[in-house]
Amino acid sequence: MNSIPQDRFLDLMKDVEHFLVNGLKDQKLDDNVVRDKQQLIDKLKCLKSDVERNTQITLGGKPSLERQVSSSRNSLSILNEIRSDVQFILESQSGPSHAMEFVMSVHVDGKRFEGVGSSKKQAKHNAAEKALKYVQTGVCPDVAKETSPVDVSKETGGGDDNDHNGLDAMATNEETQEESSPTFVLNTLRPGLVAYDLIAETFDGLERCYEYAVTVDGQIFVGKGRNKRQAKTEAAKTALTSLNLSSSQLEDGVYDTNPMQKMADKVQKLIYSKFSEITENFTSPYSKRRVLAGIVMTTAEDLDSAKVITIATGTKCINGKNLSNRGCTINDCHAEIIARRSFIRYLYSQLQKHIQTDAGKDAGTSIFISRNNGPGYKLRDNVKFHLYISTSPCGDARIFSPHEDSASVDCHPARKSRGQLRTKIEAGEGTIPVDSNNSSIQTWDGVLQGERLLIMSCSDKVAKWNVLGVQGALLTYFIEPVYLSSIIIGSNYSSDHMSRAVISRVSGCHELPSLYTPTKPVLCRTSYQEERLPGKTPDYSVNWNQADDTVEVINATTGRLEQSSAPSRLSKHNLYQIFRRLGGELSCITMKKKDVGKSSSYREAKHKASDYQTAKTGLVTTLKGNGLGTWIKTPAEIDQFS
């Protein structure tokens, strides 16, 4: 039996890996060779990982004792090490509470591997085992034949020397340690409902102390530590103890009964069901999309009463050369923005019911009632609205989410720009930070001559809605601000980043008009995490709302209807015409009925919504005062139509 030193063997592997990665980089290889090359690289990484845990590698004969111990590392740990981008999805769960069966799946190189187990952890390990076998050997296991759930007690107790499928016998891998941590347990028992806030940071000259608060089930729990992670862990530990929660409940499905999680999953299901309906079971040529958003209404906390109000898709903004000074184009066709514009149209339809009722017509029950302490209308107390987005809104909420665990040490290269206002890229995707050196004012002729059109990111706009409401300026002539009760995210969700982006950044807005206040909608992710949809992004945006009950398709680069190039029903021009028709017939909060709708332009009408404009100024001032940048205004000519 011969052996060679570890360092010499590692040097040999590095040379081979360097040749495969760099030496063949510029060579034209067919698909089969490229696949074989990647599989060989993966095998090298796996072998190198094992060698680094031993003092020497044995050539020929039976593996040494060190090699046997290293081989007992679990498949999930190894797979995550050589393929850090893999994601596991819960496909199904069935059976009685005492004998649950879970099915987890994972995609590797376009192939899907399933695992079955009596717990999610077992199912995940079984799926990882099959995926790892494919990565190491290139042989795809028969995924149709599932093995029976693995007995964890047998896995951890050792077994055959050739059995590499068990949990880590040494119980020292990081994955196992993290899954037992208080923050992991709390996040799993209350998925998407846990938000940590830094409330204090002190330094006594010797050491730094952090104090974090975590909000769970409406209660606040505080923890302290010498670093952020320790403080969060202590806060989570306090929450678990006070709420009588424990890791044993992870296997019992207790967290599935959480009412907010049920509501989030119900909203997602309703949105997808309605989108399937309006796209003819996804057979319509306009069913392809990257992001799906919608607003759902509930009444009196009753999930059975939930109904979809708006649906929208889209991820692009208008090309600057297509701007309209008559309000005929939609500048931002991102899904959540279109869903909100559709919602405004729905609110107008609900106000129309009051006019019809006053005229003696049976228009049905409106979601609005008359205000008790003055003219105008307000939302019924038991009516709530929930915004669903299939992925985190672009900008501050999304840009950091895929890169890190919120509990880990903050080492992201862009960490200093956290919270910064960002703008979307004209006629494209992605966002860039606001340039603090440039003016917040854009000019009409500058954009038409080629200057980049700047539009605030969706994260920034959602944060604005949490201060000003989702109804916009013109509707505040008639109604009190309408706020979202919850924001539900389907993928790329990070509770820390989402909370900062849409709540914490604007929570310091003070001295607002009496009807306005920074709100804190419940933030939640869905149990089913939508997979990333690769491919070319569609240039269109689809919208539907309950009031019109028809589908409209907008060309996202022109901001007009896809087929006719006419203005969308959601354009400023068309919404302004509705406002003018209702003016003089509805009770008004801010002025006399007869004076509503007599403004010389759309811009003037918006500015006469004085309380709304005061609140908006307070929001912009707060963001700028906190060093987060200046809110970018669109060219004034866009709003100067009548």
C-alpha positions, 0 to 999 in steps of 0.5 A: 500500500503506497501513500503520498503527502496531502500537499503534493496531492492537492497541488496535483489537483489544483494543476488539473483544475486550473487546466480544466477551468482556464486552459480550456476557457477559450476552446470551442467544445461541443455540449457533451465535452462541456458537460464532462468537463464540468462533472470532472471539475465537480469531482475534483472539488468533492475529492479536494474537500475530503483530502483537506480533512485528512493528513494523507490520501491512500492509493490502492487497497482499503481506505484508511480510517481517516477517509472512512470518517470523512466519507460519513459527511452527509450528502446535503453538506457536500452538495451545498459545498460544490453547488452553492446555488441549489435550492430545495422545494417542498413538493408535497406533504401528506398523511396524519400528523403522527406519520407525515410524509414529505417530498422535497425536490432539487434541480441540478443541471436541468435535472430534477431529483426527488426525495421522500422522508418522514420529515422535511430534513430527511426528504431533503437529504434523500433528494441531495443524495440522488443529486450528488450521485449524479454530480459525482458519477454523471449517472442519473438515478431513477427518480421514479423509484423513491426509497423509504424514509431513512431511519435517522437513528440508524444513520447517526449510529454508523453502519456500513463502511460504504454507506455515505448516505447518512447524517453526519456521524460526527454531528459537526457540520455547519448545516446541522449546527445552523438548523438547531440555532434559535434564529433558524427554528424561529424563522421556520416556525414563523416563515416570513413573519420574523423581522429583526430591528437594531434598536441600540448600539453602544461602545464602552471603550472596551467592547461593542454591544448590540441590542436587537428586537424581534417581532413575533405574533405581535409581541416584541422580544429583545436580545443583546450580544457582542455582535449582531448575530449573537444579539439576534440569537438571544432575541430569538431565544427569548421569543421561543421561550416566551411563546413556548416554541421549540425545534421539536415542533419543526417535525410536527407541522405546528407552524403550518397552522399559523394564521398569517402563513395560511393567509399568505398561501391563500393569497398566492393561490388566488392570484395564480388561479385568477392569472390562469383564468385570464390567460386561458389556463396559461395557453395565451401568448401573453401568459409568459411573464417574469414577475406576477403581482396582484392585490387581494381583499379580505373582509373581517379576517375571513379567508373564505371572503378573500377575492382578487381585485387586480392582477398584473405582470411586467418588469420593464419601463418605457423608452425615454423617446416615447414619453407623452406630455398628454398623459397617454403613456405609462412610464413604469410597467413593473408588475406591482406598479401596474397592479396598484394603478389597476387598484386605483381604477377599482377604487374609483368604481367603488366611489361610483356606487355612491353616486348611483345609490344617491340617484336611487339605483341599486349599485351594490355595497361599496367598500367605502362609507361616509366619514363620521367627522366630516365630508368625504369617505373612508374604508370600511373597518373590516376591509383589508388589502394584501399585495402579492409579488412573486419576487421581492420588489426591485431596488433595496429589498431585492438587490441584497436578498439572494446573496446572504443569510440575514443572520450572518456577518455583514460582508456584502461589498455593497453594504454601505449602500443599504437603504439607498434610493435607487432608480430603474434602468430605462427600457431594461431591468435592474436598478442603480443607486441615486447619484447624490451629486446630480439634481433630482429634477429631470428635463423634458428636452434632456430626456428626448435628446438622449439623457437617461430617463430615471424612474424610482425603484419598486422598493422605494415606491412601496415604501412611499405607499406605506406613508402616503397610501396606495390611492395616489393624490387625486383620490384624497379629494374624496377618501382617507388614505388607503394602506396595505395590511400585508405584503406577501413575497413569493421568492427572493425574500429576506425579512431584514432587507424587506423590512428595511426597504419598505418600512424602516427607511420611512418610519421616521417620518413625523409631523405629517397631516392628521390622516397620514402615518407611517404604517407597518404592513405584515411582511410574509413569504409564501410556503411555496417559493417560486422558481427563477424563470430564466429566458428573455423578458417579455416586452409587454405587461398584462393587467386585469381588475375586478371593475373592468373584468377584462384583460389589457396588454400594454407594450412596456417600451412604448407605454401604450396598448400592444395592439392599437397603440392607444392610451391604456385605461390605466394612463394618467389621462384616462384616470384623470378623466374619471376624476373630473367626471366624479368631481362635483358629484361626490362629497369632498374632504378638501374643498367644495363639491363644485370646485373639484375638477376645475383645475387647469391641468392634471399637475395643478389638480395634484398640487391642490391635494394639499395634505397629500403633498405635505406628507410627500414633502415630509417623506422626501425630506426624511429620506434625504435627511437620513442620507439615503438620496434625493427622490427623482422627479419626472419631467414637469411637462409630463403632468401639464395636460388638461 
